[in-house]
Amino acid sequence: MTSFDHHAAVCRVCEGPTRSGFALCFCCKTIVGSLLMPLAPVASVTSYRVGDSVHRLFRGYKNAPVAESRRLCATALSSLVETWLTAHHDRLPARFGPP
């Protein structure tokens, strides 16, 4: 038997997987322990790995040496968020409360 339950629960903060019987995943529990305060719910719009195209957009909108490059990265990230919001708008009130 593996150490991770095949019937994983969902973290109350990030909606990531956690073991059955646990309200928070390991990462959120660790952050709560460090901050010593509760966390607000979050939603993951995308994931990335260091060096992939999404990671380069995140680094580029902050650190590109040319303003035009920063603007292009910010525009691409805005489009990513807009697409996510359009696809998930119906579940946001249940997750975060009414507008």
N, C-alpha and C positions, 0 to 999 in steps of 0.2 A: 504494500500500500504506500502511496506517495504521501508526502507531508502536506500537500495541498488538496483539500476536499474537492471532489468533482462537482459537488453541488455548492458552488461558491455563492456567497451572498454579495450584496452590492454595498460599497462604502457610502455612508450618508453624506459625506462631504464632496467627494470627487466622482462618485458613481463607478469607480473602478472595482475590480474584484477583491473580495476579502473572504476569509474562511467563514464558514457557517458559525453563527453565534457571536461574531464580532461586528460591531457597528462601524468601525473604521478600518481602513486598510493600513498596512504597515507604515507607508509614507505619511499619511495624514496623522496617525497616532504619534509618529516621531515628531512631526511639526508641532502638534498640540503640546507634547512634552517639552519642546524647546521654548515655545512661546508662552506657555503656562496660561493659555486662554483658548476659548473655543474658536473654531474656524467657521466662516460663512460658507455656504454651499458654493461650489464652482462647477463650471461645465468645460470640458475639454473640447475645443474647436478642432484641433488637429494634434497629431503627434509627430515627432521627428527624431532622427538620429543625427548625432554630430556629423556634419559634413554633407548631409543630404540637401536637396533643393529648398525645403522649408526652413531648415536651419540657416542656410545661406541668406534667405529672405530676412529672417529675424536679425541676423548679424548685420546684414546690409543696410536695413533701414536705420540702424543706429550708428554703424561704424564705416560705411562706405566713404571714401575720401572725396567723392564728387557728389555735389548736391543732387544732380539729376539721377544718379544711381540710387541715392537714398529715397528720392521721390518715387522711382519706379518700384522699389521694394515695398514701400509703404502702400502704394496703390495695389500691388499684388496681394499684400496681406489684407487690405481692406476688402478686396474682392472675395478672398477666402472666408472672411468673417461674414460678409453679406450673404454669401451662398449658404453658409452654415445656419445663419439666422432664418433665412427663408425656409430651409428644410426642417428646422426644429422649432419654429415659432409657436406651434400648438402645445408643446410640452413645457415651455418656459414658465407660464403662470403656476403650474402644479409644482415645479421645482423651486421657484424663487418667490412666488406670491404674485398678486395682481400688480399691474403697472402703477 
